[in-house]
């Protein structure tokens, strides 16, 4: 399954320059649907997604639907997920399906096939994965992403405090789990071959402390998805602190601080502008 289309990282960089590198998270919780005056049903879910797509238009490079908020509505919710992925693709945005899959063997292969390639129901441009059954368990998934010109974002350092003890635990070689994952991602991205472009990125929370700067440096040319801006307390100044010199690799991400501005389209567009503009300026710092 080989495609002649440009790889994700090339498409993202082009859109980030033309629009903004900002990634819009889509988490339609029950509380948010009700706040928008919508039913907590597949019908309400679809109306939510269509309003959001109307507001976003051609403003964002990347959208990140969280699968769980669609899965909770059963098969009809998954149909809405397919719809919103296609709707944003039709508007020129890339799609990142936030599923954080992590398993082994044929199970992981099946997950990957459900996400990437022409036989996928979603045809995601990128997806998130959890590596805590071993980064090696994701190798075939990464190969499938490469063949489909897609991208795999692997959780390296998350912003939730519960993850810190595991991610900062040290192995026999003295590296933390996060450092070892970062080294492994860099090795996978630097493998030679006819499709020798980065295909693995890292989830690195925007709220992380300065001590994680070393993990950032180990990642090489990987893109870094940085959730935590806005409602979780991080701002664009935090990105400057942690990712200085790597601005072009950062994918600034926010969800609630945009979605809670709805359902009014003008308010949603204003909230998007409050995120897309500083994200664009942050990326431009890499060119100075």
Residue pairs with C-beta under 8 A, 6 or more apart in sequence:
1 117
1 118
1 144
1 147
1 148
2 147
3 147
3 148
3 149
5 149
6 149
7 146
7 149
7 151
7 195
7 197
7 199
8 94
8 125
8 126
8 149
8 150
8 151
8 199
9 151
9 197
9 198
9 199
9 223
10 197
11 94
11 125
12 21
12 61
12 62
12 94
12 151
12 223
12 251
13 248
15 61
15 62
15 92
15 93
15 94
16 61
16 283
17 283
19 58
19 59
19 60
19 61
19 276
20 59
20 60
20 61
20 275
20 276
20 277
20 279
20 280
20 283
21 61
21 62
21 250
21 251
21 252
21 279
21 280
21 282
21 283
22 60
22 61
22 62
22 252
22 253
22 254
22 272
22 275
22 276
22 279
22 280
23 60
23 61
23 62
23 63
23 64
23 96
23 225
23 251
23 252
23 253
23 254
24 52
24 56
24 60
24 62
24 63
24 64
24 253
24 254
24 255
24 258
24 272
24 275
25 63
25 64
25 66
25 98
25 227
25 253
25 254
25 255
25 256
25 258
25 259
26 49
26 52
26 63
26 64
26 65
26 66
26 69
26 84
26 255
26 259
27 66
27 69
27 255
27 256
27 259
28 45
28 48
28 49
28 69
28 70
28 259
29 69
30 40
32 48
32 259
32 260
33 39
33 40
33 44
33 45
33 48
34 40
35 260
35 262
36 48
36 51
36 262
36 263
37 263
38 44
38 45
38 47
38 48
38 263
41 73
42 73
42 74
42 76
42 77
42 79
42 80
45 69
45 70
45 73
45 77
45 80
46 80
46 83
46 84
48 262
48 263
49 80
49 83
49 84
49 87
50 87
51 262
51 263
51 265
51 268
52 259
52 262
52 268
53 84
53 87
53 88
53 91
54 265
55 262
55 265
55 268
55 269
55 272
56 63
56 88
56 91
56 93
56 268
56 272
57 91
58 91
58 92
58 93
59 269
59 272
59 273
59 276
60 93
60 272
60 276
61 93
61 94
62 93
62 94
62 95
62 96
62 125
62 126
62 251
63 84
63 88
63 93
63 94
63 95
63 96
64 95
64 96
64 97
64 98
64 225
64 253
64 255
65 81
65 84
65 85
65 95
65 97
65 98
66 98
66 255
67 81
67 97
67 98
67 99
69 77
70 77
70 78
70 80
70 81
71 77
71 78
71 81
73 80
78 121
81 97
81 122
82 121
82 122
85 95
85 97
85 122
85 123
85 124
88 95
89 95
89 123
89 125
94 125
94 126
95 122
95 123
95 124
95 125
95 126
96 124
96 125
96 126
96 127
96 128
96 151
96 153
96 225
97 115
97 122
97 124
97 126
97 127
97 128
98 127
98 128
99 111
99 115
99 127
99 128
99 129
100 128
100 129
100 130
100 155
101 108
101 111
101 112
101 115
101 127
101 128
101 129
101 130
101 141
102 108
102 129
102 130
102 131
102 132
102 133
102 137
102 138
103 111
103 133
103 137
104 133
104 134
104 137
105 137
108 137
108 138
108 140
108 141
109 140
109 141
109 144
111 141
112 140
112 141
112 144
112 145
113 119
113 120
113 144
114 120
114 121
114 122
115 122
115 124
115 127
115 150
116 123
116 124
116 127
116 144
116 145
116 147
116 148
116 150
117 123
117 144
117 147
117 148
117 150
124 150
125 150
125 151
126 145
126 150
126 151
126 152
126 153
126 201
127 145
127 150
127 151
127 152
127 153
128 152
128 153
128 154
128 155
128 203
128 225
129 138
129 141
129 152
129 153
129 154
129 155
130 154
130 155
131 137
131 138
131 154
131 155
131 156
131 181
132 166
135 154
135 181
135 184
135 185
138 152
138 154
139 188
141 152
142 152
142 188
142 199
142 200
144 150
145 151
145 152
145 199
145 200
146 195
146 199
147 195
150 199
151 199
151 200
151 201
151 223
152 199
152 200
152 201
153 200
153 201
153 202
153 203
153 223
153 225
154 181
154 185
154 200
154 201
154 202
154 203
155 163
155 202
155 203
156 167
156 178
156 181
156 182
156 185
156 202
156 203
156 204
156 215
156 219
157 163
157 167
157 178
157 202
157 203
157 204
157 205
157 208
157 212
157 215
158 167
158 203
158 205
159 205
159 206
159 207
159 208
159 227
159 228
159 232
159 234
160 205
166 177
167 176
167 177
167 178
168 176
168 177
168 178
169 176
169 177
170 176
170 177
171 177
171 180
173 180
175 183
176 215
178 212
178 215
179 214
179 215
179 218
181 202
182 202
182 215
182 216
182 218
182 219
183 218
185 200
185 201
185 202
185 219
185 220
185 222
186 218
186 219
186 220
186 221
186 222
188 199
188 200
189 197
189 198
189 199
189 200
189 220
189 221
189 222
190 196
190 220
198 220
198 221
198 222
198 223
200 222
201 222
201 223
201 224
201 225
201 251
202 219
202 222
202 223
202 224
202 225
203 224
203 225
203 227
204 212
204 215
204 216
204 224
204 225
204 226
204 242
205 226
205 227
205 228
205 234
206 226
206 227
206 228
206 229
206 232
206 234
206 238
206 239
206 242
206 252
206 253
207 228
207 232
207 233
207 234
207 238
208 242
210 241
210 242
212 242
213 242
216 224
216 242
216 243
216 246
219 249
221 249
222 249
223 249
223 250
223 251
224 243
224 246
224 249
224 250
224 251
225 251
225 253
226 234
226 239
226 243
226 250
226 251
226 252
226 253
227 253
227 254
227 255
228 234
228 238
228 253
229 235
229 236
229 238
229 239
229 252
229 253
229 254
229 257
229 275
230 254
230 255
230 256
230 257
230 258
230 275
231 254
231 255
231 256
231 257
231 260
236 252
236 278
236 279
236 281
236 282
239 247
239 250
239 252
239 282
240 282
240 285
243 249
243 250
245 286
246 286
247 282
247 283
247 284
247 285
247 286
248 283
248 286
248 287
250 282
250 283
252 275
252 278
252 279
252 282
254 275
257 271
257 274
257 275
258 268
258 271
258 272
258 275
259 268
260 271
261 267
261 268
261 270
261 271
262 268
